Amino acid sequence: MSRFSKNLSTIINTVRSKTDPIVLFGVGNFESISSRNSIGIKAINQFAGQLGLKWTDFPENCSKISYSPDNNLLLVKCDTYLAKDNFEVLKRLLILMPNIKTDTFCAIHYEHLYKLGIVESVFGGRTRHNEALLGISSVFQTENYYRVPIGIAHPVDDISFTTNPYSIHTVYQDTVRPFVVNRFPDIQMEMVDKVVIPHAAKEIMKTISNIKKHVAEKNEKPEFSMSSFKSPRISYDNIDTIQN
């Protein structure tokens, strides 16, 4: 791990030494912050700012990370050009920090099936409709992880979206992909920054509370002991009664 910076190595080693680290995974591209599919990056930036956290460059993994020791909280934001490739960041994180588990992982992502401004905290649910989530689910081999979907509307419903020479519709022969990779119109961007993102930060905090509650309940459950196991054997005390 000597190839990493000192600060980066410290974060990785600290997270590896913890049980049940909470991971907030910002879906999108932090170099294309104004695009619709990077609204998750905007939300995690806002949340990190509220906690006073600073980002550490992780160029070897096309990402930036930050860690809050007080909350055992690892924040990750990606930059893989296309959000659908964010799963590569997760794969490398799991190699370095194999103690990251699905029940303490939260993806903060765009949701084109939600109206603009709708944000909620969820656990599980179908993710195949979202290219970015599809990769994450394939890495975990399950859809059972926490999510904070942030509505960006759908191209069919959003009358402000029109294809143009820069919407790369000649490359992607559908409406969803060019819609999510293009930027919000200025009037929507103002609403996103002033209303949607602060609301998303509150939902992130709510999700963290739910994860901490889950971890506490999990740790309270007594471990199974063979001494408490009762064999379903036949009692021979009343064998004569049975025969009669």
N, C-alpha and C positions, 0 to 999 in steps of 0.2 A: 504493500500500500504506500510505499515511499514515493511512487510517481505522482501522488496527489499532493495538493498543498497541505500545509500544517492544519489550517482551519478545517478543511474538508475531511482530512483523516480523523481529526478529533470528533467531528459530527458522526462519521460512519462508525467509529469504534464505540462511541457512546450509545448510539442506537442499537448496535449489535449486543451490547451488554445488558440491555433492558428487556424485560418481559412485557409483552403486549404493548409495543409502541403504537401510538395513534398516527396514522399517515393520512395527510390531506394531499390529494393528487390533482393538481390543476390541469385539466385537459385543454389543449390548444397550442399556440405558438407565441411565446412572449415577444418575439420580434415582429409579430403581426397583430398587435394588441387591439387594433380597431376592427378586425374581422369578426364576423358573427361567431365562428367556431372557437374563438379565443375569449369568449365572455367568462369562461371559467378561470382564466388567468387573471382577468380584471378582478374577479371576486376574491381570489386568493391573495392578490396584491393588497386589496383593501383590508382583508382580515389580518395579514402580516403587519400592515401599518398600524392597525389598532393595538396589536400586541407589542409594537416597537421592535419587531424582528428585522434583521438584515439578511440579505440573500448572499449566498456563497456560490460562486461559479463552479459548475461541474461540467466543463466542456467535453470530457471524455464520455459523458453520458447525455449530451445534448440537453442539458437541464440546469436549473439553479435550485439549491435546496437551502432550507433554514431549519433550525431546531430550537425548540423551547424546552429547556430542561425542567422547568417548573411544572409543565403540563405533560411531559414525555410525548411531545408533539413534533412530528417531522412534516415539514411542508415541502412540496415538490412542484415545480412548474416546468413544463416541457417546451422544447423548441425543435421539432422534427420536420419542419416545413409543412407537412400535412398532419392533421390531428389524428388521422387513422393510423399513423405510425408511432403514436405515443406509447404503445404497448412495448416497444423496444426499450424505452426508458425504464419501464417497470420490470422487464426481464432482467436487466442489469442490476437494478436495485435489489432484486430478490437474491441474486448471486452474492452481492456484497453484504446484504442484511437479510438472511434467510428467516429471521424471526418475525418478519412482517407477515401478518395473517389477514385473512379476508374479513374477520369479524371486528377488526380494528382499522380497516381501510375504508377511505371515503373518496370517491371520485367526484370532482366538481366540474360539471360539463354543460355544454349547450344542449338544448332539447328543441328540435325543430317541430315536434308534435305538440308543443305547448304554445299558447298565445304569448306574445311578448309581455314580459313582466311577471309571469307565473313562476314561482320558485317554491320548492318544497323539499323536505328531508324524507328520504325513503330508504328502505332496505330491500334488496332483491328486486325482482321484477324483470320483465323481458328487456333485453338490450340489443337484440339483433338488428333493429332498425337504425341504430346509430353506429357508424363505422368506427368511431373512436372507442366506444364501449365494447364493441365486438372483439377488438384486439385485447382489451383488458380482461374480458371474460374468458378468452381463449388461454391467456396466461394462467389465470387462477383455476381454469376448468370448472367454473361455477359462476352463476349470476348473483350469488348470495353475498353481496357486500353493500356497504352504505353508499348512497349517492345523494348529491344535491343538484338536481337538474334545473337549469335556468332557461326559461322559455325565450326563444328568439323568433317565434312565429314560423309559418310554413310558406314557401313561395306561392302556393296556391291561394293562401289567405292574405298575403302581404301585397297590397296593390302598389307599394312603392318600389317593388323589385321589377326591373326590366332587364332582359339580356342585352349585352352590348359587346363590342369587340374585346373588352377586357374581362368578361365574365367567364372566360375559358370554356364556354359551352360547346365549342368545337372539339375540345379534348374529352370532356365528360358529357356524354349524350343523355343527360337528364336535367331536372331542374333543381334537385336538392343540393348536389355538390357545388355547383357554381353559386348557389344562394348562400350556403354556409361559409364559403371561403371569401366571399366579398364583404366589404365593410358596411356597417350600419349607415343609413342616411343621417345627415347632421341632426335633423329634428329628433330622430330616434336615439341617436348617440347621447344627446342631452338627457333624455329620459333614462337611458341605461345608466349613465354615470351618477345621476342625482337620486334616482329612485330604486332601480332594479338591483344595482350592485350593493348598496347599503342593506337592502332587504336580504340579499343572498348571504351577506356576512353574518346576519342574525341567524339564518338557517344553518350556517356552518357551525356556529356556536351551539345551537340546539342539537345538531348531530353529534358534536363532541360530548355533550352531556349524556346523550343516549348511549354512546360507546362506553363512556366511563361507568355508567350504570350497569351496562351489560358485563363489563369486565369485573366489576365488584360482585355481581351476582354469581358469575362463573367461579370466582375465587372462593366464594362462601360455600359452594357445594362440597360436601365431604367426598374424599376420594374413595373409590370402591375397595373394600377389603375382603379377602377371602374368608376371614374369620366370621363375617356376617352372612356368608353364603349358606343356605340351607338346602341340603340334598333332598330331592323328591323321592326318598326311599320309602318303602312300605314299612310301617310299624308292625313288628311281630308280637307286640304285647297282647293283641286281641286276635291272634291267628286262629285260635279255636272257635271264636265267635264267628269269624269269617267263613270257616269251613262248615260250620253248622248252618 
